[in-house]
Amino acid sequence: MDFAAIIGVAVAAFVATDIDDIFILMLLFSAGYPARQVVAGQYLGIGLFVAIGVLASLVALVVPPYVIGLMGIAPIAIGVKKLLELRKNDDEKPVLKGRNAAALSVAAVTFANGGDNIAVYVPLFASYNAAGEITLLAAMFMAMTGAWCAVAHYLVKHPLVAAKMHRIGRAILPFVLMGLGAHILAEAFLVPS
């Protein structure tokens, strides 16, 4: 097993499929979501991709793009909910019912935005299908998820970025989520396969 090659492939695959998550994570951190819940939700979402990638590669299951595209409804629904909450009371931080509500919302957005993750992870796990290779790929994806969350959190707390992100984060988050959902749906149903 060539550790360096697998690590390089894992980093490249993660960056290529999750570059947009930095912006979304920054918005979530700046909109008042608890940092632990954002990180937990991101790990849950990426963990689902890894599990689906491994399972799909093991049984040669092909997930139709329209099924993934239907997940675009999740960020639209969350965005509409956030917009209604924003209109209701502009001065309060987001109110999240339940202990894990924020983490589940973040996981739903991560999963809905991850059609490209599944498209990349399934053939990747099919190519690197030895137990050690699968373990190394999964470990790298989890490490990269932590790095992604740390970078997004750092940027939101950085003095040059923090003030602007906190000021506009809550206001634009609903529109970004709705736009993301619309894009996911359009990619699945309007782009010829």
C-alpha positions, 0 to 999 in steps of 0.5 A: 500500500502506497501511503503517500499516494493514498493520502494525496488522493484523499486530500485532493478528493476532499478539497475538490468536493468540499471547497464550497463548504468553507464558505457555508461553514463560515456562514454557519459559525457567524450566524450563531450556530454553536461551534460544537454543533457545526463541527458535529454536523459536518462530521456527520455529513462527511461520515455519511458520504464515507459510509455511502462511498464504502457501501456503494463501492462494495455492492457496486450500487449506483446512486441515480443523480436525481435521488441525490438531487432531491436532497436539494430540498433540505437546504431550501427548507432550512433556508426558508425556516431561517428567513422566517426566523430572521423576519420574526426577531432580528435581534435574537441569536438563532433559537435551536430546539433540541440538543442536536438540532443545529448539528442535524441541520448542518449535517442535512446541508452538508449531505444535500450539498454532497452529490459530488462527494458521492460521485467521487467517493464511490469510485475512489473506494472501489479503486482502493478497496483493501481494508487498510486503504479504506481505513486510510481514506476514511481517516484522511477524510475525517482529518480534512473535515476537522481541518476544514472546520478549524479554517472556517472557524479561524476565518470567522474569528479573524479580526479582518473577517469577523466583523463583516461575517457576523454582521452579514452572516445571519442575513445572507445564510437563508439566501445562500441555503435556498440558492444552494438547494436550487442549484442542487435541484437544477444540477440533478434535473436540468443538466443532461446526463 
